Amino acid sequence: MIVNLIVGSVTVLMLLFVLVWIFFPATRNWFERPKHRFMETEQLMNQKRKL
């Protein structure tokens, strides 16, 4: 019973995130900010290694 509730809740939340991502393009930057931060940090680390 509790497992079904958890799976259902997570499914609904993911559906909401996907719908927001599709219908509100301005939120895409907010959703993807951690990925871009990680990539920037990785580039900085690679540049420092080359020096």
Backbone as a chain_set.jsonl record, in Angstrom:
{"seq": "MIVNLIVGSVTVLMLLFVLVWIFFPATRNWFERPKHRFMETEQLMNQKRKL", "coords": {"N": [[0.822, -1.196, 0.0], [1.825, 1.318, 0.928], [4.007, 1.479, -0.748], [2.845, 1.735, -3.269], [1.711, 4.251, -2.964], [3.985, 5.862, -2.709], [5.268, 5.427, -5.208], [3.275, 6.368, -6.925], [3.121, 9.057, -6.107], [5.699, 10.023, -6.761], [5.637, 9.647, -9.501], [3.607, 11.451, -10.254], [4.816, 13.869, -9.458], [7.064, 13.921, -11.179], [5.778, 14.054, -13.645], [4.578, 16.559, -13.392], [6.903, 18.184, -13.28], [7.904, 17.739, -15.866], [5.821, 18.78, -17.441], [5.875, 21.483, -16.626], [8.418, 22.117, -17.543], [8.014, 21.888, -20.288], [5.908, 23.734, -20.89], [6.659, 26.16, -19.759], [9.161, 27.754, -20.74], [11.014, 29.488, -19.569], [11.728, 28.42, -17.15], [13.558, 26.478, -17.674], [16.269, 27.202, -17.541], [16.6, 27.394, -14.79], [16.126, 24.753, -13.992], [18.272, 23.467, -15.222], [20.533, 24.659, -14.228], [22.303, 23.497, -12.191], [23.666, 21.558, -13.75], [25.042, 23.147, -15.61], [26.673, 24.611, -13.886], [28.315, 22.577, -12.888], [29.615, 21.801, -15.259], [31.022, 24.15, -15.871], [32.765, 24.289, -13.692], [34.222, 21.973, -14.119], [35.521, 22.624, -16.523], [37.142, 24.736, -15.634], [38.801, 23.337, -13.877], [40.128, 21.644, -15.671], [41.515, 23.543, -17.19], [43.256, 24.541, -15.257], [44.82, 22.296, -14.777], [46.248, 22.102, -17.139], [48.053, 24.14, -16.955]], "CA": [[0.0, 0.0, 0.0], [2.676, 2.503, 1.026], [4.861, 1.508, -1.938], [2.022, 2.289, -4.348], [1.569, 5.679, -2.692], [5.268, 6.501, -3.021], [5.464, 5.376, -6.661], [2.297, 7.276, -7.517], [3.513, 10.439, -5.8], [6.885, 10.358, -7.554], [5.196, 9.731, -10.895], [2.883, 12.713, -10.408], [5.791, 14.958, -9.373], [7.857, 13.952, -12.406], [4.89, 14.538, -14.7], [4.46, 18.016, -13.206], [8.157, 18.803, -13.699], [7.989, 17.685, -17.33], [4.854, 19.734, -17.982], [6.401, 22.837, -16.385], [9.56, 22.296, -18.442], [7.508, 22.052, -21.65], [5.03, 24.89, -21.074], [7.269, 27.376, -19.229], [10.572, 27.671, -21.141], [11.884, 30.291, -18.694], [12.179, 27.612, -16.011], [14.587, 25.526, -18.089], [17.559, 27.634, -16.995], [16.623, 27.058, -13.363], [16.257, 23.301, -13.887], [19.552, 23.003, -15.743], [21.633, 25.414, -13.63], [23.352, 22.648, -11.588], [24.465, 20.92, -14.801], [25.945, 24.152, -16.171], [27.687, 24.91, -12.868], [29.257, 21.464, -12.879], [30.42, 21.858, -16.475], [31.948, 25.283, -15.744], [33.791, 23.898, -12.734], [35.072, 20.988, -14.776], [36.372, 23.334, -17.476], [38.156, 25.453, -14.872], [39.774, 22.362, -13.369], [40.941, 21.209, -16.81], [42.415, 24.637, -17.537], [44.308, 24.607, -14.232], [45.713, 21.15, -14.958], [47.112, 22.343, -18.297], [49.09, 25.123, -16.614]], "C": [[0.868, 1.264, 0.0], [3.578, 2.627, -0.206], [4.092, 2.104, -3.114], [1.857, 3.793, -4.19], [2.853, 6.427, -3.064], [5.491, 6.544, -4.539], [4.508, 6.329, -7.358], [2.671, 8.733, -7.314], [4.699, 10.876, -6.648], [6.515, 10.498, -9.028], [4.481, 11.045, -11.163], [3.857, 13.893, -10.375], [6.624, 15.057, -10.652], [7.02, 14.447, -13.583], [4.729, 16.055, -14.609], [5.735, 18.735, -13.649], [8.283, 18.832, -15.215], [7.027, 18.691, -17.958], [5.317, 21.177, -17.79], [7.549, 23.113, -17.351], [9.09, 22.554, -19.876], [6.783, 23.385, -21.826], [5.591, 26.209, -20.542], [8.768, 27.351, -19.53], [11.517, 28.47, -20.233], [12.411, 29.476, -17.517], [13.299, 26.647, -16.385], [15.961, 25.903, -17.559], [17.684, 27.255, -15.527], [16.816, 25.559, -13.17], [17.667, 22.836, -14.242], [20.758, 23.733, -15.148], [22.688, 24.526, -12.967], [24.247, 21.972, -12.622], [25.48, 21.908, -15.359], [27.032, 24.537, -15.175], [28.752, 23.827, -12.836], [30.174, 21.524, -14.089], [31.429, 23.004, -16.424], [33.087, 24.933, -14.799], [34.756, 22.905, -13.354], [36.009, 21.648, -15.787], [37.482, 24.101, -16.759], [39.229, 24.504, -14.355], [40.682, 21.877, -14.5], [41.924, 22.284, -17.232], [43.558, 24.728, -16.524], [45.289, 23.461, -14.363], [46.697, 21.385, -16.103], [48.235, 23.318, -17.966], [50.17, 24.481, -15.845]], "O": [[0.674, 2.162, -0.819], [3.879, 3.733, -0.654], [4.645, 2.899, -3.874], [1.864, 4.527, -5.179], [2.8, 7.501, -3.664], [5.861, 7.583, -5.085], [4.904, 7.026, -8.291], [2.554, 9.548, -8.229], [4.701, 11.98, -7.194], [7.029, 11.378, -9.719], [4.721, 11.685, -12.186], [3.734, 14.817, -11.179], [6.862, 16.157, -11.153], [7.522, 15.188, -14.429], [4.742, 16.749, -15.625], [5.667, 19.769, -14.312], [8.717, 19.832, -15.786], [7.39, 19.381, -18.91], [5.167, 22.002, -18.691], [7.648, 24.204, -17.911], [9.696, 23.347, -20.595], [7.019, 24.091, -22.806], [5.048, 27.271, -20.846], [9.563, 26.968, -18.671], [12.702, 28.15, -20.147], [13.445, 29.822, -16.946], [13.924, 26.058, -15.504], [16.737, 25.031, -17.169], [18.752, 26.842, -15.075], [17.572, 25.133, -12.297], [18.191, 21.91, -13.622], [21.894, 23.45, -15.529], [23.879, 24.774, -13.159], [25.449, 21.826, -12.402], [26.643, 21.558, -15.561], [28.179, 24.764, -15.561], [29.946, 24.12, -12.766], [31.382, 21.32, -13.963], [32.563, 22.853, -16.88], [34.245, 25.246, -15.075], [35.965, 22.986, -13.14], [37.173, 21.262, -15.89], [38.625, 24.119, -17.216], [40.418, 24.82, -14.389], [41.886, 21.718, -14.298], [43.057, 21.971, -17.597], [44.704, 24.968, -16.904], [46.477, 23.634, -14.088], [47.838, 20.926, -16.052], [49.268, 23.316, -18.636], [51.135, 25.144, -15.465]]}, "num_chains": 1, "name": "protein.A"}
